[in-house]
Amino acid sequence: MTSESVPTSVRAQPAADLGSYYGTHRGKSAYARETSAGSWQVKVHDPTNRLAGHDGWLLLGTGWSTLPEACAATGLS
């Protein structure tokens, strides 16, 4: 079967280039990433926080449309 005979909806679509940014939040490592086009999430690495996941990362928030908005809302620098 050639790729021309495969329906368009089944063909693999190229992945979108999503952004990411490493910084700090209150002296701890922090990471902002674009989970989908126009939706940013921010996590901080704080393994001593009881709310952090098994890997030590704590979600500060999600859903900002731009990186500057996410940084302003969470204090990420």
PEKA-V93024 format. One record per residue. N is the residue number from 1. RES is the residue in three letters. PHI is phi in whole degrees, 0 to 359 (NA if undefined). PSI is psi in whole degrees, -180 to 180 (none if undefined). D_LAST is the distance of its C-alpha to the last C-alpha in Angstrom with 2 decimals. Layout:
{{N;RES;PHI;PSI;D_LAST} {N;RES;PHI;PSI;D_LAST}}
This chain:
{{1;MET;NA;126;51.36} {2;THR;273;162;49.57} {3;SER;294;-23;46.20} {4;GLU;291;-26;48.09} {5;SER;270;-6;49.85} {6;VAL;275;130;46.72} {7;PRO;304;146;45.63} {8;THR;303;-38;42.43} {9;SER;292;-17;40.79} {10;VAL;266;-24;41.28} {11;ARG;296;146;39.94} {12;ALA;293;134;36.54} {13;GLN;264;143;33.92} {14;PRO;296;142;31.33} {15;ALA;289;142;27.86} {16;ALA;287;146;25.28} {17;ASP;279;108;22.42} {18;LEU;259;149;19.37} {19;GLY;271;163;15.79} {20;SER;207;160;13.13} {21;TYR;207;129;9.67} {22;TYR;259;139;8.62} {23;GLY;202;-154;5.41} {24;THR;230;155;5.40} {25;HIS;219;111;6.53} {26;ARG;52;43;9.02} {27;GLY;81;4;9.71} {28;LYS;247;155;10.46} {29;SER;298;139;9.91} {30;ALA;223;157;8.57} {31;TYR;218;127;9.97} {32;ALA;247;135;10.28} {33;ARG;219;149;13.76} {34;GLU;272;111;16.27} {35;THR;281;-29;19.22} {36;SER;207;167;21.55} {37;ALA;304;117;21.56} {38;GLY;84;20;19.59} {39;SER;219;111;18.33} {40;TRP;255;147;14.82} {41;GLN;230;148;14.18} {42;VAL;234;132;11.33} {43;LYS;233;151;12.40} {44;VAL;236;144;11.56} {45;HIS;269;107;14.01} {46;ASP;217;77;15.99} {47;PRO;295;-16;19.63} {48;THR;277;-13;20.96} {49;ASN;283;127;20.20} {50;ARG;293;-17;23.49} {51;LEU;273;-9;21.99} {52;ALA;291;153;20.24} {53;GLY;288;180;22.26} {54;HIS;300;-24;24.55} {55;ASP;267;0;21.92} {56;GLY;89;0;19.51} {57;TRP;266;136;16.94} {58;LEU;243;125;16.40} {59;LEU;285;122;15.84} {60;LEU;272;-31;13.66} {61;GLY;171;169;15.02} {62;THR;208;159;16.43} {63;GLY;103;5;18.07} {64;TRP;284;143;15.67} {65;SER;278;-19;17.25} {66;THR;223;159;14.39} {67;LEU;297;-44;10.88} {68;PRO;301;-37;9.86} {69;GLU;295;-43;11.80} {70;ALA;297;-43;10.26} {71;CYS;296;-44;6.64} {72;ALA;295;-39;8.67} {73;ALA;287;-32;10.92} {74;THR;254;-12;9.02} {75;GLY;82;16;6.29} {76;LEU;292;132;3.79} {77;SER;229;none;0.00}}
